[in-house]
Amino acid sequence: MNWWQDVAAFLSTVGAAVGEVITWWRGLAAEQTPTPWTWLTLAFTLTFASAFTRIYPRARHLVTFTHETGHAFIAKLTGRRVAAVRLHTNTSGTTTSIGRPGISSVLTAAGGYPAPAAAAGLLLAAAITGHTVQAFTLAALITALVLLVTRNAWGVLITAGVLAGFLLTFRFAPVAFFGVIAAALAGLLAGGALRDIWTERRVRRADPTASTDVASIARSTHLPTAATWLGMLLLTVTAFAAPVLLAVSLR
């Protein structure tokens, strides 16, 4: 009897704690408002420009994390099993998924380069419409799931760092600054997405045998590599622009 009472007391305590968190989260969400355009533009522009400076090699870890998350996300959507996500100290990364070859593997390969741009577009859209609390919560949950399939020490460090960044933002940042933080992240991810897709082309020109997502898709679909690269560029731009344009129209 005492054992069941202890379990019931524990569950009651957990339930109360969860209830408090939900109440706190709802209050936080209720406080947010759309961020002024001046702040959004300044934060986005500064970090977008930084993606084309010497600062970027250090900040690229976040872009690579988002790139690999895109692979893992599309793999799950298409019915593949995500076996491992690995991030490396040289800012590269790999995502291993298991499933039948075909359209699912092509879509999974195509999910990497547009992912940072899509994340940037969604973050900026959230800042424009005043939904950054919801956006950060979703991003934190996705990061936690990626952490479960990360299989190397550096990858765990980077992924845990991203998750900690969201948690620290919730804990210490004023809600009024959430939109500015979202716009800054959006600028870095958008600039990084464009820089990385352009770098991919330069890498293949220097080494035609280089293994890249574009080369993999071209081989699988028997499409010209140049056409595949152009399609990936258009998809990357669209992934960013679509949520932003929708948010502007709704504001």
Buried (B, 14 or more C-beta within 10 A) or exposed (E): EEEEEEEEEEEEEEEEEEEEEEEEBEEBBEEBEBBEEEBBEBBBBEBBEBBEEEEBEEBBBBBBBBBBBBBBBBBBEBEBEBBBBBBBEEBEBBBBBEBEEEEBBBBBBBBBBBBBBBBBBBBBBBBBBBBBBBBBBBBBEBBBBBBEBBEBEBBBBBBBEBBEBBBEBBEEEEBEBBBBBBBBBBBBBBBBBBBBBEEBBEBBEEEEEEEBBBBBBBBBBEBEBEEBBEBBBEBBBEBBEBBBEBBEEEE
